[in-house]
């Protein structure tokens, strides 16, 4: 479970006071989250400082994004790849969260990289979904 950084509540009662706000913002998700968020009210506040992620010195890092990911929009995935010193984005045409295992294109690119990190795919490799895993 992960608590939102901006959840400014200190008691379970305060969390349940936010039910209408959560329901309006995410009607399909609020029911399952509200109980978990009440736990967040009991935890100490996080350090609000941000860490700059660069991947400096790590070599190529493969980042996979799908065109229709409901949880992680492609724009955010693309920004993560660009923030890395040597981020390599694979764009998978798919309407789901996570792209590995969707088609042979992404599977081949990732598998090759995992076996030999010097064989990272080119940045913005497009895997359209015309292929099936093989």
C-alpha positions as CSV (number, residue, x, y, z in Angstrom):
1,X,0.0,0.0,0.0
2,X,1.2,3.5,-0.7
3,X,-0.2,6.6,1.0
4,X,-0.7,9.8,-1.0
5,X,2.0,12.4,-0.2
6,X,-0.6,15.2,0.1
7,X,-3.1,13.4,2.4
8,X,-3.3,15.9,5.1
9,X,-5.2,14.0,7.8
10,X,-4.1,12.8,11.2
11,X,-7.1,10.6,12.2
12,X,-9.3,7.9,10.8
13,X,-12.3,10.1,11.2
14,X,-10.7,12.8,9.1
15,X,-10.1,10.2,6.4
16,X,-13.8,9.1,6.3
17,X,-14.8,12.8,6.1
18,X,-13.1,12.8,2.7
19,X,-15.3,10.0,1.2
20,X,-17.4,12.4,-1.0
21,X,-14.2,14.0,-2.3
22,X,-12.6,10.6,-3.1
23,X,-15.8,9.3,-4.7
24,X,-16.1,12.3,-6.9
25,X,-12.5,12.1,-8.0
26,X,-12.4,8.3,-8.6
27,X,-15.8,6.7,-8.4
28,X,-14.6,3.2,-9.3
29,X,-11.8,3.2,-6.8
30,X,-12.8,5.1,-3.7
31,X,-14.5,2.2,-2.0
32,X,-11.4,0.0,-1.9
33,X,-9.0,2.9,-1.1
34,X,-10.8,4.7,1.7
35,X,-10.1,1.9,4.3
36,X,-6.5,1.8,3.3
37,X,-6.2,5.6,3.5
38,X,-7.5,5.5,7.0
39,X,-4.4,3.6,7.9
40,X,-2.3,6.3,6.2
41,X,-3.6,8.8,8.7
42,X,-1.8,6.9,11.5
43,X,1.6,6.9,9.8
44,X,4.2,9.6,10.3
45,X,4.3,12.2,7.5
46,X,6.8,11.6,4.8
47,X,9.8,13.8,4.1
48,X,8.4,16.2,1.5
49,X,11.8,16.7,-0.2
50,X,12.1,15.2,-3.7
51,X,14.8,13.0,-5.0
52,X,16.1,13.7,-8.5
53,X,16.2,10.4,-10.5
54,X,18.9,10.4,-13.2
55,X,20.3,6.9,-13.4
56,X,23.7,8.5,-13.7
57,X,26.3,5.9,-14.4
58,X,23.9,3.0,-14.6
59,X,24.1,2.6,-18.4
60,X,20.9,2.1,-20.5
61,X,17.7,1.7,-18.5
62,X,14.7,0.3,-20.4
63,X,11.3,1.9,-19.6
64,X,8.1,0.4,-21.0
65,X,4.9,2.3,-21.5
66,X,1.6,1.4,-23.1
67,X,-0.5,3.8,-25.2
68,X,-3.6,3.2,-23.2
69,X,-2.4,2.6,-19.7
70,X,-5.1,3.7,-17.3
71,X,-2.8,3.9,-14.3
72,X,0.4,5.3,-15.8
73,X,-0.2,7.6,-18.7
74,X,2.4,7.4,-21.5
75,X,3.3,11.0,-21.0
76,X,4.6,10.2,-17.5
77,X,6.4,7.1,-18.7
78,X,8.0,9.1,-21.5
79,X,9.1,11.8,-18.9
80,X,10.7,9.1,-16.7
81,X,12.7,7.8,-19.6
82,X,13.9,11.3,-20.5
83,X,14.8,12.0,-16.9
84,X,17.3,9.1,-17.0
85,X,20.8,9.7,-18.2
86,X,20.3,6.8,-20.8
87,X,16.6,6.0,-20.7
88,X,15.3,3.8,-23.5
89,X,11.6,4.0,-23.9
90,X,9.6,1.1,-25.5
91,X,6.1,2.2,-26.5
92,X,3.7,-0.6,-26.7
93,X,0.3,-0.2,-28.4
94,X,-2.0,-1.7,-25.8
95,X,-5.0,-0.8,-23.6
96,X,-3.6,-2.1,-20.3
97,X,-1.2,-1.4,-17.5
98,X,2.2,-2.9,-18.2
99,X,3.6,-3.8,-21.6
100,X,5.9,-6.7,-21.2
101,X,4.3,-9.9,-22.5
102,X,2.0,-8.0,-24.9
103,X,3.7,-9.0,-28.1
104,X,6.9,-10.5,-29.5
105,X,8.4,-7.1,-30.3
106,X,8.5,-5.9,-26.6
107,X,9.4,-9.4,-25.3
108,X,12.3,-9.7,-27.7
109,X,13.7,-6.2,-26.9
110,X,13.4,-6.7,-23.1
111,X,14.7,-10.3,-23.1
112,X,17.7,-9.3,-25.3
113,X,18.5,-6.5,-22.9
114,X,18.2,-8.6,-19.8
115,X,20.5,-11.2,-21.2
116,X,23.0,-8.6,-22.5
117,X,22.6,-5.0,-21.1
118,X,24.9,-3.7,-23.9
119,X,22.1,-4.6,-26.4
120,X,19.5,-2.1,-25.1
121,X,16.8,-1.2,-27.6
122,X,16.8,2.2,-29.4
123,X,14.9,4.9,-27.6
124,X,11.2,5.2,-28.6
125,X,11.1,1.7,-30.0
126,X,7.4,1.2,-31.2
127,X,5.8,-2.2,-30.6
128,X,2.5,-2.0,-32.2
129,X,0.9,-5.3,-31.1
130,X,0.8,-6.8,-34.6
131,X,2.9,-9.6,-33.3
132,X,2.0,-12.2,-30.7
133,X,4.4,-13.5,-28.0
134,X,6.5,-16.2,-29.4
